[in-house]
Amino acid sequence: MERVTVPDDYEDRLAAAREAVARLPHGPLRDGAAQALGLAPSRDAVAEAADAAGRAAALAAQLMSAGFDGTDAGRVVWLRLDYTGRLGSLALSPTVDRMSNRAVAKAIESAWAAAEAARAEHVMRAERAAADLLARCAPDPRSAELREWIARSPERFSSAVGDDDLCEAEADLGGRLTGFRFLVPNTTVDVEYEQLGAEVSAAIGLAQRRAADRLSAVSTAR
């Protein structure tokens, strides 16, 4: 079998391909190959595309590794969201035992809003820094339509499981926290703060998973 050597230089590869096409018998195969070679981009265009791809990969890695922190005005709650808006970690101050259920629930919502604001600001900065990359992207009407539909959706997903739940989280279709409440009187007083933080995290995580399952089903069906 004849060994084929592929040149390292881009333009040499094109020249070798044209020579190979010229040896093909006349017909649709030769015509199609010649047409494809005629549409081959220039060396500069290939280099520019490779540079853009490298920058896009670096930007994606930066976004995917980012975490976004939020706390309330009284620093009762600390939490971190990942780049998708999913809860990564949550901690409560030991001082929650001096506060009412309602006050701690509001602090959780405030901390979440702060983390979401940080995430949105990070995305906007990244979009401004990579405006030229975004301009190269072909519009995706289906993705834009899906994002708009998610933003308009009135669906809410609760973490409620049974009567023994200590708390309940509610999330929208995009996984954003839309409400939080404690279901048992004096929960913040009677439950040790680390255990309470774990209960809060579990409730939010369950609401987000239910939202994600629904979103996956909707995306597949659309």
KEDRENGU-472209 format. One record per residue (C-alpha): residue number from 1; residue in three letters; chain; x, y, z. Coordinates in nm, 3 decimals. Layout:
BEGIN
NUM_ALA_A_X_Y_Z
...
***
This chain:
BEGIN
1_MET_A_0.000_0.000_0.000
2_GLU_A_0.136_0.340_-0.098
3_ARG_A_0.226_0.555_0.204
4_VAL_A_0.076_0.905_0.196
5_THR_A_0.280_1.185_0.348
6_VAL_A_0.084_1.485_0.471
7_PRO_A_0.287_1.811_0.459
8_ASP_A_0.314_2.017_0.776
9_ASP_A_0.263_2.350_0.601
10_TYR_A_-0.099_2.445_0.539
11_GLU_A_-0.051_2.573_0.187
12_ASP_A_0.164_2.271_0.099
13_ARG_A_-0.124_2.051_0.213
14_LEU_A_-0.361_2.237_-0.019
15_ALA_A_-0.117_2.202_-0.309
16_ALA_A_-0.079_1.828_-0.244
17_ALA_A_-0.456_1.790_-0.227
18_ARG_A_-0.498_1.968_-0.561
19_GLU_A_-0.242_1.738_-0.719
20_ALA_A_-0.427_1.437_-0.583
21_VAL_A_-0.759_1.566_-0.716
22_ALA_A_-0.605_1.625_-1.058
23_ARG_A_-0.518_1.254_-1.073
24_LEU_A_-0.879_1.150_-1.012
25_PRO_A_-1.084_1.038_-1.312
26_HIS_A_-1.324_1.297_-1.448
27_GLY_A_-1.664_1.279_-1.283
28_PRO_A_-1.875_1.394_-0.987
29_LEU_A_-1.617_1.283_-0.728
30_ARG_A_-1.341_1.490_-0.885
31_ASP_A_-1.572_1.788_-0.936
32_GLY_A_-1.690_1.778_-0.573
33_ALA_A_-1.336_1.753_-0.437
34_ALA_A_-1.220_2.040_-0.656
35_GLN_A_-1.512_2.253_-0.542
36_ALA_A_-1.433_2.184_-0.177
37_LEU_A_-1.069_2.280_-0.226
38_GLY_A_-1.178_2.597_-0.401
39_LEU_A_-1.359_2.697_-0.084
40_ALA_A_-1.061_2.631_0.144
41_PRO_A_-0.982_2.932_0.365
42_SER_A_-0.654_3.118_0.349
43_ARG_A_-0.366_3.056_0.588
44_ASP_A_-0.446_3.380_0.771
45_ALA_A_-0.812_3.283_0.810
46_VAL_A_-0.715_2.944_0.954
47_ALA_A_-0.472_3.104_1.199
48_GLU_A_-0.733_3.358_1.304
49_ALA_A_-0.990_3.082_1.360
50_ALA_A_-0.742_2.879_1.567
51_ASP_A_-0.664_3.185_1.781
52_ALA_A_-1.035_3.252_1.835
53_ALA_A_-1.093_2.889_1.930
54_GLY_A_-0.813_2.902_2.185
55_ARG_A_-0.945_3.223_2.338
56_ALA_A_-1.297_3.081_2.350
57_ALA_A_-1.175_2.766_2.526
58_ALA_A_-0.985_2.976_2.782
59_LEU_A_-1.291_3.193_2.842
60_ALA_A_-1.515_2.888_2.885
61_ALA_A_-1.270_2.736_3.133
62_GLN_A_-1.261_3.063_3.328
63_LEU_A_-1.639_3.086_3.343
64_MET_A_-1.686_2.720_3.438
65_SER_A_-1.435_2.738_3.723
66_ALA_A_-1.573_3.057_3.875
67_GLY_A_-1.763_3.070_4.204
68_PHE_A_-1.985_3.355_4.320
69_ASP_A_-2.017_3.445_4.687
70_GLY_A_-2.304_3.617_4.862
71_THR_A_-2.392_3.719_5.214
72_ASP_A_-2.664_3.924_5.380
73_ALA_A_-2.624_4.264_5.542
74_GLY_A_-2.589_4.109_5.888
75_ARG_A_-2.344_3.840_5.770
76_VAL_A_-2.564_3.564_5.902
77_VAL_A_-2.550_3.354_5.584
78_TRP_A_-2.262_3.282_5.345
79_LEU_A_-2.316_3.090_5.025
80_ARG_A_-2.146_3.023_4.695
81_LEU_A_-2.300_2.955_4.355
82_ASP_A_-2.126_2.790_4.062
83_TYR_A_-2.126_2.932_3.710
84_THR_A_-2.467_2.777_3.634
85_GLY_A_-2.626_2.929_3.945
86_ARG_A_-2.634_2.601_4.136
87_LEU_A_-2.564_2.610_4.510
88_GLY_A_-2.212_2.496_4.587
89_SER_A_-2.186_2.566_4.961
90_LEU_A_-2.376_2.739_5.239
91_ALA_A_-2.290_2.822_5.598
92_LEU_A_-2.483_2.987_5.880
93_SER_A_-2.349_3.197_6.164
94_PRO_A_-2.379_3.053_6.518
95_THR_A_-2.582_3.365_6.599
96_VAL_A_-2.886_3.231_6.411
97_ASP_A_-3.011_3.096_6.744
98_ARG_A_-3.083_3.457_6.846
99_MET_A_-3.296_3.520_6.538
100_SER_A_-3.645_3.428_6.428
101_ASN_A_-3.725_3.180_6.153
102_ARG_A_-3.843_3.462_5.934
103_ALA_A_-3.530_3.674_5.983
104_VAL_A_-3.297_3.387_5.893
105_ALA_A_-3.508_3.295_5.590
106_LYS_A_-3.485_3.655_5.467
107_ALA_A_-3.109_3.650_5.525
108_ILE_A_-3.082_3.338_5.307
109_GLU_A_-3.277_3.508_5.029
110_SER_A_-3.061_3.822_5.057
111_ALA_A_-2.737_3.624_5.043
112_TRP_A_-2.865_3.441_4.736
113_ALA_A_-2.955_3.767_4.563
114_ALA_A_-2.604_3.901_4.630
115_ALA_A_-2.441_3.591_4.481
116_GLU_A_-2.669_3.606_4.176
117_ALA_A_-2.576_3.972_4.125
118_ALA_A_-2.206_3.880_4.137
119_ARG_A_-2.263_3.603_3.884
120_ALA_A_-2.450_3.833_3.647
121_GLU_A_-2.178_4.099_3.672
122_HIS_A_-1.908_3.842_3.598
123_VAL_A_-2.093_3.723_3.287
124_MET_A_-2.138_4.081_3.164
125_ARG_A_-1.768_4.156_3.211
126_ALA_A_-1.676_3.840_3.023
127_GLU_A_-1.912_3.929_2.739
128_ARG_A_-1.760_4.277_2.709
129_ALA_A_-1.407_4.137_2.710
130_ALA_A_-1.495_3.880_2.444
131_ALA_A_-1.723_4.093_2.228
132_ASP_A_-1.526_4.006_1.914
133_LEU_A_-1.561_3.633_1.984
134_LEU_A_-1.935_3.664_2.036
135_ALA_A_-1.967_3.858_1.711
136_ARG_A_-1.822_3.555_1.527
137_CYS_A_-2.092_3.323_1.658
138_ALA_A_-2.382_3.237_1.433
139_PRO_A_-2.718_3.328_1.589
140_ASP_A_-2.900_3.035_1.748
141_PRO_A_-3.273_3.118_1.737
142_ARG_A_-3.369_2.800_1.920
143_SER_A_-3.141_2.874_2.218
144_ALA_A_-3.260_3.235_2.232
145_GLU_A_-3.621_3.119_2.224
146_LEU_A_-3.557_2.866_2.501
147_ARG_A_-3.387_3.126_2.723
148_GLU_A_-3.676_3.365_2.676
149_TRP_A_-3.926_3.090_2.754
150_ILE_A_-3.737_3.002_3.074
151_ALA_A_-3.735_3.366_3.183
152_ARG_A_-4.112_3.395_3.129
153_SER_A_-4.204_3.061_3.284
154_PRO_A_-4.426_3.089_3.595
155_GLU_A_-4.334_2.736_3.708
156_ARG_A_-4.192_2.699_4.058
157_PHE_A_-4.036_2.391_4.215
158_SER_A_-4.053_2.316_4.585
159_SER_A_-3.826_2.102_4.798
160_ALA_A_-4.120_1.984_5.009
161_VAL_A_-4.118_1.609_5.066
162_GLY_A_-4.324_1.532_5.377
163_ASP_A_-4.466_1.662_5.702
164_ASP_A_-4.133_1.631_5.885
165_ASP_A_-3.950_1.886_5.668
166_LEU_A_-3.780_2.161_5.868
167_CYS_A_-3.771_2.405_5.581
168_GLU_A_-3.884_2.459_5.223
169_ALA_A_-3.700_2.613_4.928
170_GLU_A_-3.862_2.722_4.604
171_ALA_A_-3.682_2.768_4.272
172_ASP_A_-3.787_2.884_3.927
173_LEU_A_-3.730_2.691_3.606
174_GLY_A_-3.381_2.839_3.574
175_GLY_A_-3.288_2.718_3.922
176_ARG_A_-3.292_3.058_4.091
177_LEU_A_-3.411_3.069_4.449
178_THR_A_-3.751_3.241_4.457
179_GLY_A_-3.844_3.179_4.819
180_PHE_A_-3.737_3.014_5.142
181_ARG_A_-3.916_2.945_5.469
182_PHE_A_-3.887_2.739_5.784
183_LEU_A_-4.182_2.509_5.848
184_VAL_A_-4.130_2.428_6.216
185_PRO_A_-4.163_2.696_6.487
186_ASN_A_-3.838_2.799_6.659
187_THR_A_-3.626_2.597_6.416
188_THR_A_-3.340_2.847_6.434
189_VAL_A_-3.338_2.820_6.814
190_ASP_A_-3.387_2.446_6.857
191_VAL_A_-3.157_2.314_6.578
192_GLU_A_-2.778_2.346_6.602
193_TYR_A_-2.654_2.594_6.339
194_GLU_A_-2.432_2.352_6.144
195_GLN_A_-2.710_2.097_6.114
196_LEU_A_-2.948_2.376_6.019
197_GLY_A_-2.711_2.487_5.744
198_ALA_A_-2.705_2.131_5.610
199_GLU_A_-3.086_2.119_5.611
200_VAL_A_-3.106_2.451_5.426
201_SER_A_-2.851_2.335_5.165
202_ALA_A_-3.036_2.007_5.112
203_ALA_A_-3.368_2.184_5.062
204_ILE_A_-3.227_2.429_4.807
205_GLY_A_-3.043_2.150_4.627
206_LEU_A_-3.359_1.943_4.597
207_ALA_A_-3.562_2.234_4.459
208_GLN_A_-3.289_2.305_4.203
209_ARG_A_-3.269_1.939_4.097
210_ARG_A_-3.644_1.930_4.042
211_ALA_A_-3.619_2.245_3.833
212_ALA_A_-3.328_2.097_3.635
213_ASP_A_-3.520_1.774_3.568
214_ARG_A_-3.816_1.973_3.437
215_LEU_A_-3.592_2.194_3.223
216_SER_A_-3.422_1.888_3.075
217_ALA_A_-3.761_1.738_2.984
218_VAL_A_-3.879_2.066_2.829
219_SER_A_-3.555_2.111_2.630
220_THR_A_-3.581_1.758_2.492
221_ALA_A_-3.944_1.804_2.393
222_ARG_A_-3.903_2.142_2.222
***
